[in-house]
């Protein structure tokens, strides 16, 4: 089995495995990992086709989970808490489902797709826009544009630049190949559609390990956005919050929290995210 790229941050204590979002890399976690190594062993992975990990064809969630499993076994990880943001949050939960004999728990940081088909009109338009923007060849100024965009969310320039460079590959002529490349990116979004079509409650049925489900407190961040998108994200945030609250009420293994940041919370507020993760792990059964 081909192994995924890992950054082993070291540390002693409970094992934490950090998984990034779509089109991102392990580097998104650097600031959070630095807050966690004092009391945990921390590893951050590049998901298949992302960062420095090999491609996966076809890109499916079960195959990605198998790649994660082989990689963790090679690094001697035996009882991890899986932590993911966005796509990585879905992967963390799916890993806990598939490996409930060894996984202690999973943390999903705003890793929720856009509900069941037709539940949130306009969501399909977001999927189309994401598909069009992922896996493309970007111009030479791509990194500078990413840093400028991140600044609007209060993300420091050095953190934003390191994360942007780790998530793309330079190509001859000065441009950048965003990752995963286009065929895998389209398959990845097909998988998100498949899982999202279940709805959060049905998707989480059958997951027995403790879960911490975290929602972003700012649905669309500080930037002005198109009216249709602002309305959609606010409506989705209200619906998701109600669904998560009901899950926490009826399922004792599920905890729900909120971080006052946008979807990129691991880059925006790494200290708050690290504190939340550490507290959840501290309270897990031995």
Backbone torsions as a table, in degrees:
resi	resn	phi	psi	omega
1	UNK	NA	135.5	176.3
2	UNK	-76.5	129.8	-176.7
3	UNK	-86.5	153.0	175.5
4	UNK	-83.1	158.6	177.1
5	UNK	-74.5	136.9	-177.9
6	UNK	-128.8	138.1	163.6
7	UNK	-107.4	112.5	178.4
8	UNK	-90.2	107.0	-178.8
9	UNK	-79.3	-6.5	179.9
10	UNK	78.3	-155.6	-177.3
11	UNK	95.3	164.5	179.6
12	UNK	-125.7	144.8	179.0
13	UNK	126.0	-161.7	179.2
14	UNK	-54.6	143.4	-177.0
15	UNK	-82.4	126.8	175.8
16	UNK	-116.9	130.1	176.5
17	UNK	-115.0	121.1	-172.9
18	UNK	-106.2	128.5	-177.5
19	UNK	-122.4	133.2	-173.9
20	UNK	-89.5	-179.2	-179.8
21	UNK	-90.9	178.3	-178.8
22	UNK	-63.9	132.7	178.8
23	UNK	74.1	12.2	-177.3
24	UNK	-115.7	-160.0	179.2
25	UNK	-155.2	179.0	178.1
26	UNK	-57.1	-26.6	-174.8
27	UNK	-64.8	-22.2	176.4
28	UNK	-58.1	-25.2	-174.5
29	UNK	-91.4	-2.5	-170.7
30	UNK	-54.6	-46.9	-176.9
31	UNK	-68.7	-39.6	177.6
32	UNK	-64.5	-45.2	-178.7
33	UNK	-58.8	-39.4	179.0
34	UNK	-61.5	-26.2	177.9
35	UNK	-82.3	-17.0	-170.8
36	UNK	-104.7	-18.0	-171.5
37	UNK	-69.0	-18.0	179.1
38	UNK	-63.6	-28.9	-177.7
39	UNK	-126.6	8.8	-176.3
40	UNK	-146.9	155.9	165.2
41	UNK	-89.7	125.5	-169.2
42	UNK	-122.2	126.3	173.1
43	UNK	-126.1	137.3	175.0
44	UNK	-117.8	132.0	-175.5
45	UNK	-111.0	150.7	163.6
46	UNK	-90.3	121.8	176.5
47	UNK	-63.9	161.1	-178.5
48	UNK	-52.8	134.9	178.5
49	UNK	78.3	-3.5	-178.7
50	UNK	-108.7	154.6	174.1
51	UNK	53.2	-121.8	-178.4
52	UNK	-106.5	12.6	177.6
53	UNK	-84.7	153.0	178.9
54	UNK	-68.2	159.7	176.9
55	UNK	-68.0	162.4	175.7
56	UNK	-130.4	126.4	-178.9
57	UNK	-138.6	119.1	-5.9
58	UNK	-74.6	156.8	178.5
59	UNK	-82.3	107.4	176.1
60	UNK	-127.5	154.3	179.1
61	UNK	-65.6	-43.2	176.5
62	UNK	-57.8	-39.5	178.6
63	UNK	-68.4	-38.1	176.9
64	UNK	-62.8	-41.3	178.4
65	UNK	-62.8	-40.5	177.9
66	UNK	-64.0	-38.9	177.1
67	UNK	-63.6	-40.1	176.8
68	UNK	-62.8	-44.1	-178.0
69	UNK	-60.8	-46.2	179.3
70	UNK	-63.7	-37.5	-179.7
71	UNK	-67.6	-43.2	-179.8
72	UNK	-66.7	-37.6	177.3
73	UNK	-62.0	-40.1	180.0
74	UNK	-66.1	-24.2	179.2
75	UNK	-99.0	9.5	175.1
76	UNK	72.3	23.3	179.4
77	UNK	-85.2	124.3	-172.4
78	UNK	-117.7	-27.2	-176.0
79	UNK	-143.6	65.3	-171.1
80	UNK	-80.6	156.8	158.3
81	UNK	-98.7	120.1	-178.4
82	UNK	-87.8	129.0	-177.4
83	UNK	-128.6	126.4	179.9
84	UNK	-142.2	155.0	175.8
85	UNK	-119.0	138.0	178.4
86	UNK	57.2	-125.0	177.0
87	UNK	-52.4	-39.7	179.2
88	UNK	-63.6	-29.5	176.3
89	UNK	-66.7	-42.3	175.3
90	UNK	-63.3	-41.6	179.6
91	UNK	-64.4	-37.7	179.0
92	UNK	-62.1	-42.9	179.1
93	UNK	-67.4	-43.3	179.8
94	UNK	-64.9	-33.9	175.9
95	UNK	-65.7	-42.9	178.8
96	UNK	-63.4	-35.4	177.0
97	UNK	-64.2	-44.8	-174.7
98	UNK	-77.1	-23.3	-174.1
99	UNK	-129.5	48.1	-176.2
100	UNK	-71.4	-6.6	176.3
101	UNK	-80.0	-18.4	-177.8
102	UNK	-123.6	-29.5	-177.6
103	UNK	-71.6	132.8	177.9
104	UNK	-78.5	-39.2	-175.2
105	UNK	-172.7	174.0	176.0
106	UNK	-140.3	145.9	176.5
107	UNK	-119.7	126.2	178.9
108	UNK	-115.1	109.9	-180.0
109	UNK	-95.2	96.5	175.0
110	UNK	56.4	35.7	178.0
111	UNK	-97.6	69.3	-178.1
112	UNK	-129.8	125.9	178.2
113	UNK	-78.3	-167.1	-163.2
114	UNK	-95.2	35.2	174.3
115	UNK	79.6	179.0	178.6
116	UNK	-68.6	155.4	-179.5
117	UNK	-54.0	128.0	178.8
118	UNK	82.4	-7.6	-177.5
119	UNK	-67.9	-37.7	179.2
120	UNK	-127.3	88.8	-178.3
121	UNK	-54.0	134.3	-176.3
122	UNK	104.2	-18.6	-178.0
123	UNK	-63.3	-33.5	-179.6
124	UNK	-63.6	-28.3	178.4
125	UNK	-68.3	-36.5	176.6
126	UNK	-62.9	-44.7	177.9
127	UNK	-58.1	-40.8	178.6
128	UNK	-63.7	-42.9	-179.8
129	UNK	-65.3	-40.3	179.0
130	UNK	-65.9	-42.0	177.8
131	UNK	-60.7	-39.6	-177.9
132	UNK	-69.4	-25.6	-173.3
133	UNK	-98.4	-7.9	-173.0
134	UNK	-103.4	138.5	178.0
135	UNK	79.9	16.3	-177.7
136	UNK	-91.7	165.5	170.7
137	UNK	-88.4	121.7	-176.5
138	UNK	-100.4	155.6	-177.9
139	UNK	-73.3	171.2	-177.7
140	UNK	-57.7	-30.3	-177.4
141	UNK	-83.3	11.2	-176.6
142	UNK	-55.0	-46.8	-177.0
143	UNK	-64.1	-45.1	179.1
144	UNK	-61.2	-39.0	178.4
145	UNK	-65.3	-39.8	179.0
146	UNK	-64.4	-40.6	178.8
147	UNK	-64.7	-42.9	179.4
148	UNK	-64.0	-41.2	177.9
149	UNK	-63.2	-44.7	-179.1
150	UNK	-63.0	-32.9	-179.1
151	UNK	-60.5	-30.5	179.2
152	UNK	-65.3	-20.1	178.7
153	UNK	-100.9	7.6	180.0
154	UNK	78.5	16.1	179.6
155	UNK	-84.3	124.4	-178.3
156	UNK	-57.7	147.4	-174.5
157	UNK	-61.3	-41.2	-177.5
158	UNK	-65.6	-39.7	178.3
159	UNK	-66.2	-43.2	-178.9
160	UNK	-65.9	-41.0	-178.5
161	UNK	-67.2	-44.4	179.6
162	UNK	-60.7	-41.5	-179.3
163	UNK	-67.8	-40.9	-179.8
164	UNK	-65.2	-43.0	-179.4
165	UNK	-65.7	-36.1	-178.6
166	UNK	-72.6	-20.5	-175.1
167	UNK	-94.9	-1.7	-178.9
168	UNK	-136.2	164.8	-179.2
169	UNK	-118.5	127.1	177.5
170	UNK	-67.2	144.3	-179.6
171	UNK	-125.7	158.2	179.7
172	UNK	-55.5	139.6	-178.5
173	UNK	98.0	-6.9	174.1
174	UNK	98.6	-2.6	178.8
175	UNK	-84.2	-173.5	-177.0
176	UNK	-136.5	133.4	171.3
177	UNK	-90.4	113.4	175.8
178	UNK	-75.7	152.0	-171.6
179	UNK	-124.2	150.3	-2.6
180	UNK	-69.0	160.9	179.3
181	UNK	-64.7	165.4	-162.5
182	UNK	-55.7	-48.4	-178.8
183	UNK	-58.3	-46.6	179.2
184	UNK	-65.8	-36.6	179.2
185	UNK	-61.0	-43.2	179.9
186	UNK	-65.3	-40.7	177.6
187	UNK	-64.9	-38.1	178.4
188	UNK	-60.9	-43.9	178.7
189	UNK	-68.7	-31.1	173.1
190	UNK	-60.4	-40.1	177.7
191	UNK	-65.8	-40.2	176.6
192	UNK	-62.9	-40.8	176.3
193	UNK	-61.2	-41.6	-177.8
194	UNK	-62.8	-47.5	-179.6
195	UNK	-70.1	-41.8	-178.3
196	UNK	-64.5	-31.0	-178.1
197	UNK	-62.9	-19.0	178.6
198	UNK	-72.8	-25.4	-168.7
199	UNK	81.0	151.1	-172.6
200	UNK	-60.1	-45.4	-175.5
201	UNK	-62.3	-47.6	179.5
202	UNK	-68.5	-37.1	179.0
203	UNK	-59.1	-40.2	-175.7
204	UNK	-83.3	-6.4	177.2
205	UNK	-60.6	135.2	177.6
206	UNK	89.9	-7.7	174.6
207	UNK	-84.3	116.2	-172.5
208	UNK	-95.3	-20.9	-176.3
209	UNK	-76.0	155.8	176.8
210	UNK	-58.8	138.3	-179.3
211	UNK	-125.5	137.7	167.5
212	UNK	-112.0	117.2	-178.6
213	UNK	-108.1	119.3	-171.5
214	UNK	-116.8	129.4	179.0
215	UNK	-107.8	140.1	175.1
216	UNK	-68.6	136.9	-178.4
217	UNK	-79.8	-17.0	179.2
218	UNK	-117.5	104.1	-173.1
219	UNK	-58.6	-37.4	-176.9
220	UNK	-135.6	18.4	170.9
221	UNK	72.6	-172.9	-173.8
222	UNK	-83.5	-10.9	-174.8
223	UNK	-79.0	145.4	170.3
224	UNK	-62.0	135.5	-180.0
225	UNK	-131.0	164.5	178.7
226	UNK	-56.9	143.8	-176.3
227	UNK	-57.0	-40.6	-179.4
228	UNK	-63.5	-36.6	-178.4
229	UNK	-73.7	-40.5	176.8
230	UNK	-59.9	-43.7	-179.6
231	UNK	-65.5	-42.2	179.4
232	UNK	-62.2	-49.7	-175.6
233	UNK	-66.0	-36.2	178.5
234	UNK	-68.2	-40.9	178.3
235	UNK	-66.0	-41.8	178.1
236	UNK	-63.6	-42.6	-179.4
237	UNK	-60.9	-41.6	178.9
238	UNK	-65.4	-44.6	-179.8
239	UNK	-65.2	-41.8	179.5
240	UNK	-65.0	-43.3	180.0
241	UNK	-59.1	-41.8	179.5
242	UNK	-66.0	-40.7	-179.3
243	UNK	-67.5	-41.5	178.3
244	UNK	-65.0	-40.6	179.2
245	UNK	-61.5	-40.4	178.9
246	UNK	-67.5	-39.9	176.5
247	UNK	-60.3	-44.8	179.3
248	UNK	-63.0	-31.5	-179.0
249	UNK	-71.2	-38.8	-172.3
250	UNK	-99.7	-14.3	-178.4
251	UNK	-123.8	107.5	-174.8
252	UNK	-64.8	-16.3	179.1
253	UNK	-85.0	-2.7	-178.2
254	UNK	-108.9	127.8	172.7
255	UNK	-115.4	149.7	-177.6
256	UNK	-126.9	139.8	177.9
257	UNK	-143.9	170.7	-178.6
258	UNK	-137.7	138.0	175.8
259	UNK	-116.4	129.3	-178.1
260	UNK	-78.8	77.8	179.4
261	UNK	-159.9	176.9	176.1
262	UNK	-87.3	-168.5	-177.3
263	UNK	-60.2	-31.3	-179.7
264	UNK	-87.4	43.5	-172.6
265	UNK	-60.7	-28.9	-178.4
266	UNK	-68.8	-25.6	175.4
267	UNK	-91.5	-33.1	-177.3
268	UNK	-75.9	-47.2	-173.0
269	UNK	-135.1	64.5	-175.6
270	UNK	-61.2	-33.5	-179.5
271	UNK	-65.6	-43.9	179.3
272	UNK	-64.7	-40.5	178.9
273	UNK	-65.0	-43.9	179.4
274	UNK	-63.1	-41.4	178.9
275	UNK	-61.8	-41.7	179.8
276	UNK	-64.4	-45.4	179.9
277	UNK	-63.2	-48.0	-177.9
278	UNK	-60.2	-41.5	178.7
279	UNK	-64.1	-41.2	178.4
280	UNK	-63.4	-45.3	-179.3
281	UNK	-65.9	-39.8	179.4
282	UNK	-59.2	-34.1	-175.8
283	UNK	-90.3	-0.2	178.3
284	UNK	-68.8	150.3	173.2
285	UNK	-59.4	145.6	-178.5
286	UNK	-62.4	NA	NA
